[in-house]
Amino acid sequence: METYTFLRQLADSWFLLAMTLVFLGVCVWAFRPGSRAMHRDVANSIFRHDDRPAEANPAKKEA
């Protein structure tokens, strides 16, 4: 059997199956029960220190 033919058959069957299982595993892990609070915290983390508006010219500091 030629090397290319062997690798092609391997990619068509086992690697496709492995990548499908990895994809399904990532989906299950992302939508697992109990992760909603963590996802909400990460989504709102950019607003955590948003107490006042940003300065007009933050690069221009007066000493």
N, CA, C and O atoms as a CHARMM CRD file, in Angstrom:
* protein
*
  252
    1    1 MET  N      0.84900  -1.18100   0.00000 PROA 1      0.00000
    2    1 MET  CA     0.00000   0.00000   0.00000 PROA 1      0.00000
    3    1 MET  C      0.88900   1.23700   0.00000 PROA 1      0.00000
    4    1 MET  O      1.87600   1.32000   0.73200 PROA 1      0.00000
    5    2 GLU  N      0.53000   2.15000  -0.80100 PROA 2      0.00000
    6    2 GLU  CA     1.25000   3.40400  -0.91000 PROA 2      0.00000
    7    2 GLU  C      1.04100   4.26000   0.33200 PROA 2      0.00000
    8    2 GLU  O     -0.01700   4.19000   0.95700 PROA 2      0.00000
    9    3 THR  N      2.01600   5.05000   0.69300 PROA 3      0.00000
   10    3 THR  CA     1.91800   5.87800   1.89500 PROA 3      0.00000
   11    3 THR  C      0.78700   6.89500   1.76500 PROA 3      0.00000
   12    3 THR  O      0.03100   7.10400   2.71300 PROA 3      0.00000
   13    4 TYR  N      0.67000   7.51300   0.62700 PROA 4      0.00000
   14    4 TYR  CA    -0.37600   8.51100   0.42800 PROA 4      0.00000
   15    4 TYR  C     -1.75900   7.88500   0.56400 PROA 4      0.00000
   16    4 TYR  O     -2.63900   8.45300   1.21000 PROA 4      0.00000
   17    5 THR  N     -1.94900   6.73500  -0.03200 PROA 5      0.00000
   18    5 THR  CA    -3.24100   6.06000   0.03000 PROA 5      0.00000
   19    5 THR  C     -3.58700   5.69400   1.47000 PROA 5      0.00000
   20    5 THR  O     -4.72800   5.85800   1.90300 PROA 5      0.00000
   21    6 PHE  N     -2.59800   5.19800   2.20700 PROA 6      0.00000
   22    6 PHE  CA    -2.82600   4.83900   3.60300 PROA 6      0.00000
   23    6 PHE  C     -3.20200   6.06500   4.43500 PROA 6      0.00000
   24    6 PHE  O     -4.15600   6.02400   5.21300 PROA 6      0.00000
   25    7 LEU  N     -2.45700   7.14500   4.26900 PROA 7      0.00000
   26    7 LEU  CA    -2.75500   8.36000   5.03400 PROA 7      0.00000
   27    7 LEU  C     -4.09600   8.95300   4.62900 PROA 7      0.00000
   28    7 LEU  O     -4.80500   9.49900   5.47500 PROA 7      0.00000
   29    8 ARG  N     -4.45400   8.85900   3.37100 PROA 8      0.00000
   30    8 ARG  CA    -5.73700   9.36300   2.89600 PROA 8      0.00000
   31    8 ARG  C     -6.89400   8.56800   3.50900 PROA 8      0.00000
   32    8 ARG  O     -7.88700   9.15900   3.93400 PROA 8      0.00000
   33    9 GLN  N     -6.78100   7.27200   3.55800 PROA 9      0.00000
   34    9 GLN  CA    -7.82200   6.44100   4.16400 PROA 9      0.00000
   35    9 GLN  C     -7.91500   6.69600   5.66200 PROA 9      0.00000
   36    9 GLN  O     -9.00900   6.71800   6.22500 PROA 9      0.00000
   37   10 LEU  N     -6.77300   6.88900   6.30200 PROA 10     0.00000
   38   10 LEU  CA    -6.74700   7.18500   7.73000 PROA 10     0.00000
   39   10 LEU  C     -7.42000   8.52300   8.01100 PROA 10     0.00000
   40   10 LEU  O     -8.18900   8.64200   8.96500 PROA 10     0.00000
   41   11 ALA  N     -7.14000   9.51800   7.19800 PROA 11     0.00000
   42   11 ALA  CA    -7.74400  10.84000   7.38200 PROA 11     0.00000
   43   11 ALA  C     -9.23900  10.80200   7.10900 PROA 11     0.00000
   44   11 ALA  O    -10.00400  11.50200   7.77100 PROA 11     0.00000
   45   12 ASP  N     -9.65800  10.01000   6.16100 PROA 12     0.00000
   46   12 ASP  CA   -11.07800   9.92800   5.83700 PROA 12     0.00000
   47   12 ASP  C    -11.89000   9.22200   6.90900 PROA 12     0.00000
   48   12 ASP  O    -13.09300   9.45700   7.01800 PROA 12     0.00000
   49   13 SER  N    -11.27600   8.37600   7.68900 PROA 13     0.00000
   50   13 SER  CA   -12.05900   7.61300   8.65300 PROA 13     0.00000
   51   13 SER  C    -11.74000   7.98900  10.09700 PROA 13     0.00000
   52   13 SER  O    -12.58400   8.58100  10.77000 PROA 13     0.00000
   53   14 TRP  N    -10.56900   7.66800  10.58100 PROA 14     0.00000
   54   14 TRP  CA   -10.27300   7.80700  12.01100 PROA 14     0.00000
   55   14 TRP  C    -10.05900   9.24600  12.43600 PROA 14     0.00000
   56   14 TRP  O    -10.51100   9.63800  13.51300 PROA 14     0.00000
   57   15 PHE  N     -9.39200  10.03800  11.63200 PROA 15     0.00000
   58   15 PHE  CA    -9.18200  11.43700  12.02400 PROA 15     0.00000
   59   15 PHE  C    -10.49300  12.21400  11.97800 PROA 15     0.00000
   60   15 PHE  O    -10.71600  13.10200  12.80200 PROA 15     0.00000
   61   16 LEU  N    -11.35000  11.89300  11.03500 PROA 16     0.00000
   62   16 LEU  CA   -12.66400  12.52400  10.98200 PROA 16     0.00000
   63   16 LEU  C    -13.46800  12.17800  12.23200 PROA 16     0.00000
   64   16 LEU  O    -14.11800  13.04300  12.81900 PROA 16     0.00000
   65   17 LEU  N    -13.42100  10.92900  12.63000 PROA 17     0.00000
   66   17 LEU  CA   -14.11000  10.50700  13.84900 PROA 17     0.00000
   67   17 LEU  C    -13.52600  11.19500  15.07500 PROA 17     0.00000
   68   17 LEU  O    -14.26900  11.65700  15.94000 PROA 17     0.00000
   69   18 ALA  N    -12.20200  11.26500  15.15500 PROA 18     0.00000
   70   18 ALA  CA   -11.55200  11.90300  16.30000 PROA 18     0.00000
   71   18 ALA  C    -11.88400  13.39400  16.37300 PROA 18     0.00000
   72   18 ALA  O    -12.15400  13.91200  17.45700 PROA 18     0.00000
   73   19 MET  N    -11.86700  14.07400  15.25700 PROA 19     0.00000
   74   19 MET  CA   -12.16900  15.50500  15.26400 PROA 19     0.00000
   75   19 MET  C    -13.63900  15.75000  15.58800 PROA 19     0.00000
   76   19 MET  O    -13.96200  16.74400  16.23800 PROA 19     0.00000
   77   20 THR  N    -14.52800  14.87400  15.15400 PROA 20     0.00000
   78   20 THR  CA   -15.94200  14.99400  15.49700 PROA 20     0.00000
   79   20 THR  C    -16.14000  14.81400  16.99600 PROA 20     0.00000
   80   20 THR  O    -16.90100  15.56000  17.61300 PROA 20     0.00000
   81   21 LEU  N    -15.46800  13.83800  17.58400 PROA 21     0.00000
   82   21 LEU  CA   -15.57800  13.62100  19.02800 PROA 21     0.00000
   83   21 LEU  C    -15.00400  14.78800  19.82500 PROA 21     0.00000
   84   21 LEU  O    -15.55800  15.15900  20.86000 PROA 21     0.00000
   85   22 VAL  N    -13.91300  15.36400  19.36000 PROA 22     0.00000
   86   22 VAL  CA   -13.34200  16.53700  20.03700 PROA 22     0.00000
   87   22 VAL  C    -14.31700  17.70800  19.95300 PROA 22     0.00000
   88   22 VAL  O    -14.52100  18.40600  20.94600 PROA 22     0.00000
   89   23 PHE  N    -14.91400  17.93400  18.80600 PROA 23     0.00000
   90   23 PHE  CA   -15.88000  19.01600  18.64300 PROA 23     0.00000
   91   23 PHE  C    -17.07500  18.82900  19.56700 PROA 23     0.00000
   92   23 PHE  O    -17.50300  19.77500  20.22900 PROA 23     0.00000
   93   24 LEU  N    -17.61400  17.61900  19.61600 PROA 24     0.00000
   94   24 LEU  CA   -18.75000  17.36000  20.49600 PROA 24     0.00000
   95   24 LEU  C    -18.36100  17.50500  21.96300 PROA 24     0.00000
   96   24 LEU  O    -19.16300  17.97400  22.77200 PROA 24     0.00000
   97   25 GLY  N    -17.14800  17.11100  22.31100 PROA 25     0.00000
   98   25 GLY  CA   -16.67100  17.27300  23.68300 PROA 25     0.00000
   99   25 GLY  C    -16.56000  18.73100  24.08100 PROA 25     0.00000
  100   25 GLY  O    -16.92400  19.09800  25.19900 PROA 25     0.00000
  101   26 VAL  N    -16.06400  19.56500  23.18500 PROA 26     0.00000
  102   26 VAL  CA   -15.96100  20.99800  23.46800 PROA 26     0.00000
  103   26 VAL  C    -17.35100  21.61500  23.61100 PROA 26     0.00000
  104   26 VAL  O    -17.57100  22.45400  24.48400 PROA 26     0.00000
  105   27 CYS  N    -18.27200  21.21100  22.77200 PROA 27     0.00000
  106   27 CYS  CA   -19.64800  21.72900  22.87400 PROA 27     0.00000
  107   27 CYS  C    -20.29400  21.32800  24.19500 PROA 27     0.00000
  108   27 CYS  O    -20.93800  22.15200  24.84500 PROA 27     0.00000
  109   28 VAL  N    -20.12800  20.08100  24.59500 PROA 28     0.00000
  110   28 VAL  CA   -20.69100  19.62100  25.86900 PROA 28     0.00000
  111   28 VAL  C    -20.04600  20.36100  27.02800 PROA 28     0.00000
  112   28 VAL  O    -20.73100  20.73800  27.97900 PROA 28     0.00000
  113   29 TRP  N    -18.73000  20.57500  26.96100 PROA 29     0.00000
  114   29 TRP  CA   -18.03100  21.27000  28.04000 PROA 29     0.00000
  115   29 TRP  C    -18.48500  22.73900  28.13600 PROA 29     0.00000
  116   29 TRP  O    -18.64200  23.26600  29.23700 PROA 29     0.00000
  117   30 ALA  N    -18.69400  23.38600  27.00100 PROA 30     0.00000
  118   30 ALA  CA   -19.08900  24.79300  27.02000 PROA 30     0.00000
  119   30 ALA  C    -20.51100  24.97900  27.53300 PROA 30     0.00000
  120   30 ALA  O    -20.80000  25.97700  28.19200 PROA 30     0.00000
  121   31 PHE  N    -21.40000  24.03900  27.24300 PROA 31     0.00000
  122   31 PHE  CA   -22.79700  24.16400  27.64500 PROA 31     0.00000
  123   31 PHE  C    -23.15400  23.27100  28.82600 PROA 31     0.00000
  124   31 PHE  O    -24.32300  22.93900  29.02200 PROA 31     0.00000
  125   32 ARG  N    -22.15300  22.88000  29.61400 PROA 32     0.00000
  126   32 ARG  CA   -22.41900  22.00100  30.74700 PROA 32     0.00000
  127   32 ARG  C    -23.22500  22.73400  31.81400 PROA 32     0.00000
  128   32 ARG  O    -23.15100  23.95900  31.91800 PROA 32     0.00000
  129   33 PRO  N    -23.97800  22.00400  32.59200 PROA 33     0.00000
  130   33 PRO  CA   -24.74900  22.64200  33.66500 PROA 33     0.00000
  131   33 PRO  C    -23.80200  23.26400  34.70200 PROA 33     0.00000
  132   33 PRO  O    -22.77200  22.68100  35.04200 PROA 33     0.00000
  133   34 GLY  N    -24.15300  24.41600  35.18200 PROA 34     0.00000
  134   34 GLY  CA   -23.34400  25.06900  36.20200 PROA 34     0.00000
  135   34 GLY  C    -22.32100  26.04500  35.66400 PROA 34     0.00000
  136   34 GLY  O    -21.65400  26.71700  36.45000 PROA 34     0.00000
  137   35 SER  N    -22.17000  26.14800  34.35100 PROA 35     0.00000
  138   35 SER  CA   -21.16500  27.05900  33.80600 PROA 35     0.00000
  139   35 SER  C    -21.75000  28.42000  33.45000 PROA 35     0.00000
  140   35 SER  O    -21.02500  29.30900  33.00600 PROA 35     0.00000
  141   36 ARG  N    -23.05200  28.58700  33.64100 PROA 36     0.00000
  142   36 ARG  CA   -23.69800  29.83600  33.26200 PROA 36     0.00000
  143   36 ARG  C    -23.12200  31.02200  34.04500 PROA 36     0.00000
  144   36 ARG  O    -22.90200  32.08900  33.47100 PROA 36     0.00000
  145   37 ALA  N    -22.87700  30.85000  35.33900 PROA 37     0.00000
  146   37 ALA  CA   -22.34200  31.94200  36.15300 PROA 37     0.00000
  147   37 ALA  C    -20.93800  32.34100  35.68800 PROA 37     0.00000
  148   37 ALA  O    -20.61000  33.52600  35.63400 PROA 37     0.00000
  149   38 MET  N    -20.12600  31.35700  35.35700 PROA 38     0.00000
  150   38 MET  CA   -18.77600  31.65400  34.87900 PROA 38     0.00000
  151   38 MET  C    -18.82900  32.41000  33.55200 PROA 38     0.00000
  152   38 MET  O    -18.09900  33.38400  33.37000 PROA 38     0.00000
  153   39 HSD  N    -19.67900  31.97700  32.63100 PROA 39     0.00000
  154   39 HSD  CA   -19.78700  32.65000  31.33200 PROA 39     0.00000
  155   39 HSD  C    -20.32200  34.07400  31.49500 PROA 39     0.00000
  156   39 HSD  O    -19.87600  34.98700  30.79900 PROA 39     0.00000
  157   40 ARG  N    -21.25600  34.26200  32.39300 PROA 40     0.00000
  158   40 ARG  CA   -21.78900  35.60300  32.64300 PROA 40     0.00000
  159   40 ARG  C    -20.70700  36.50800  33.23100 PROA 40     0.00000
  160   40 ARG  O    -20.60700  37.67800  32.86200 PROA 40     0.00000
  161   41 ASP  N    -19.90300  35.97300  34.13800 PROA 41     0.00000
  162   41 ASP  CA   -18.82700  36.75500  34.73900 PROA 41     0.00000
  163   41 ASP  C    -17.78300  37.15600  33.69900 PROA 41     0.00000
  164   41 ASP  O    -17.32400  38.29800  33.68800 PROA 41     0.00000
  165   42 VAL  N    -17.41500  36.23700  32.84100 PROA 42     0.00000
  166   42 VAL  CA   -16.43300  36.54000  31.79500 PROA 42     0.00000
  167   42 VAL  C    -16.99900  37.55300  30.80400 PROA 42     0.00000
  168   42 VAL  O    -16.27400  38.44300  30.35800 PROA 42     0.00000
  169   43 ALA  N    -18.27300  37.43600  30.45300 PROA 43     0.00000
  170   43 ALA  CA   -18.88200  38.35200  29.49300 PROA 43     0.00000
  171   43 ALA  C    -18.97100  39.76400  30.04800 PROA 43     0.00000
  172   43 ALA  O    -18.85700  40.72900  29.29200 PROA 43     0.00000
  173   44 ASN  N    -19.17100  39.90400  31.34400 PROA 44     0.00000
  174   44 ASN  CA   -19.31500  41.22800  31.95400 PROA 44     0.00000
  175   44 ASN  C    -18.01800  41.75700  32.54200 PROA 44     0.00000
  176   44 ASN  O    -18.02600  42.83200  33.14200 PROA 44     0.00000
  177   45 SER  N    -16.91800  41.05700  32.39700 PROA 45     0.00000
  178   45 SER  CA   -15.65900  41.47700  33.01600 PROA 45     0.00000
  179   45 SER  C    -15.13700  42.79500  32.43700 PROA 45     0.00000
  180   45 SER  O    -14.44500  43.53300  33.13800 PROA 45     0.00000
  181   46 ILE  N    -15.44600  43.10600  31.18900 PROA 46     0.00000
  182   46 ILE  CA   -14.95100  44.36000  30.61800 PROA 46     0.00000
  183   46 ILE  C    -15.66100  45.57000  31.21900 PROA 46     0.00000
  184   46 ILE  O    -15.16400  46.69100  31.11000 PROA 46     0.00000
  185   47 PHE  N    -16.80800  45.36100  31.84800 PROA 47     0.00000
  186   47 PHE  CA   -17.55400  46.45900  32.46100 PROA 47     0.00000
  187   47 PHE  C    -17.32900  46.53900  33.97300 PROA 47     0.00000
  188   47 PHE  O    -17.98000  47.33500  34.64900 PROA 47     0.00000
  189   48 ARG  N    -16.43400  45.74100  34.50200 PROA 48     0.00000
  190   48 ARG  CA   -16.26000  45.63100  35.94700 PROA 48     0.00000
  191   48 ARG  C    -15.84100  46.94800  36.59100 PROA 48     0.00000
  192   48 ARG  O    -16.34200  47.28800  37.66300 PROA 48     0.00000
  193   49 HSD  N    -14.94300  47.69200  35.97300 PROA 49     0.00000
  194   49 HSD  CA   -14.42800  48.93500  36.55000 PROA 49     0.00000
  195   49 HSD  C    -14.94900  50.14700  35.78800 PROA 49     0.00000
  196   49 HSD  O    -14.22300  51.12500  35.61100 PROA 49     0.00000
  197   50 ASP  N    -16.17300  50.09300  35.34500 PROA 50     0.00000
  198   50 ASP  CA   -16.75300  51.15000  34.53400 PROA 50     0.00000
  199   50 ASP  C    -17.56100  52.10000  35.41800 PROA 50     0.00000
  200   50 ASP  O    -18.77400  52.23300  35.26100 PROA 50     0.00000
  201   51 ASP  N    -16.86300  52.76100  36.35500 PROA 51     0.00000
  202   51 ASP  CA   -17.53800  53.64700  37.30200 PROA 51     0.00000
  203   51 ASP  C    -17.71200  55.06200  36.76300 PROA 51     0.00000
  204   51 ASP  O    -18.65900  55.75600  37.13400 PROA 51     0.00000
  205   52 ARG  N    -16.82200  55.48400  35.90800 PROA 52     0.00000
  206   52 ARG  CA   -16.87900  56.84600  35.38000 PROA 52     0.00000
  207   52 ARG  C    -16.49200  56.81000  33.90700 PROA 52     0.00000
  208   52 ARG  O    -15.87900  55.84500  33.45000 PROA 52     0.00000
  209   53 PRO  N    -16.84300  57.84700  33.16800 PROA 53     0.00000
  210   53 PRO  CA   -16.48600  57.87500  31.74300 PROA 53     0.00000
  211   53 PRO  C    -14.96900  57.95900  31.54800 PROA 53     0.00000
  212   53 PRO  O    -14.23900  58.39400  32.43800 PROA 53     0.00000
  213   54 ALA  N    -14.53000  57.55000  30.41200 PROA 54     0.00000
  214   54 ALA  CA   -13.10500  57.61500  30.09100 PROA 54     0.00000
  215   54 ALA  C    -12.68700  59.06600  29.91100 PROA 54     0.00000
  216   54 ALA  O    -13.50600  59.93000  29.59900 PROA 54     0.00000
  217   55 GLU  N    -11.40400  59.31700  30.11200 PROA 55     0.00000
  218   55 GLU  CA   -10.87300  60.67000  29.92000 PROA 55     0.00000
  219   55 GLU  C    -10.88500  61.02700  28.44200 PROA 55     0.00000
  220   55 GLU  O    -10.85600  60.15100  27.57800 PROA 55     0.00000
  221   56 ALA  N    -10.92900  62.32300  28.16500 PROA 56     0.00000
  222   56 ALA  CA   -10.96100  62.77400  26.77300 PROA 56     0.00000
  223   56 ALA  C     -9.65800  62.42700  26.05400 PROA 56     0.00000
  224   56 ALA  O     -9.68700  61.91900  24.93300 PROA 56     0.00000
  225   57 ASN  N     -8.53300  62.69300  26.68200 PROA 57     0.00000
  226   57 ASN  CA    -7.22000  62.39200  26.11400 PROA 57     0.00000
  227   57 ASN  C     -6.41600  61.61100  27.14900 PROA 57     0.00000
  228   57 ASN  O     -5.65300  62.21700  27.90200 PROA 57     0.00000
  229   58 PRO  N     -6.55700  60.30300  27.21300 PROA 58     0.00000
  230   58 PRO  CA    -5.86600  59.54000  28.24500 PROA 58     0.00000
  231   58 PRO  C     -4.35000  59.51900  28.05700 PROA 58     0.00000
  232   58 PRO  O     -3.62000  59.29100  29.02100 PROA 58     0.00000
  233   59 ALA  N     -3.86100  59.75100  26.83700 PROA 59     0.00000
  234   59 ALA  CA    -2.42100  59.74500  26.62300 PROA 59     0.00000
  235   59 ALA  C     -1.77900  61.04200  27.09900 PROA 59     0.00000
  236   59 ALA  O     -0.57500  61.07300  27.35100 PROA 59     0.00000
  237   60 LYS  N     -2.54800  62.09900  27.22600 PROA 60     0.00000
  238   60 LYS  CA    -2.04500  63.40400  27.60200 PROA 60     0.00000
  239   60 LYS  C     -2.17800  63.56800  29.11700 PROA 60     0.00000
  240   60 LYS  O     -3.25500  63.90300  29.61200 PROA 60     0.00000
  241   61 LYS  N     -1.10800  63.33800  29.84200 PROA 61     0.00000
  242   61 LYS  CA    -1.12200  63.44900  31.30200 PROA 61     0.00000
  243   61 LYS  C     -0.38700  64.71800  31.71500 PROA 61     0.00000
  244   61 LYS  O      0.71300  64.99200  31.23700 PROA 61     0.00000
  245   62 GLU  N     -0.99600  65.48300  32.59800 PROA 62     0.00000
  246   62 GLU  CA    -0.34600  66.67700  33.11300 PROA 62     0.00000
  247   62 GLU  C      0.35600  66.33200  34.41200 PROA 62     0.00000
  248   62 GLU  O     -0.22900  65.72900  35.31300 PROA 62     0.00000
  249   63 ALA  N      1.61300  66.72200  34.49400 PROA 63     0.00000
  250   63 ALA  CA     2.38800  66.39600  35.69100 PROA 63     0.00000
  251   63 ALA  C      2.49800  67.54700  36.63700 PROA 63     0.00000
  252   63 ALA  O      3.12200  67.42200  37.69100 PROA 63     0.00000
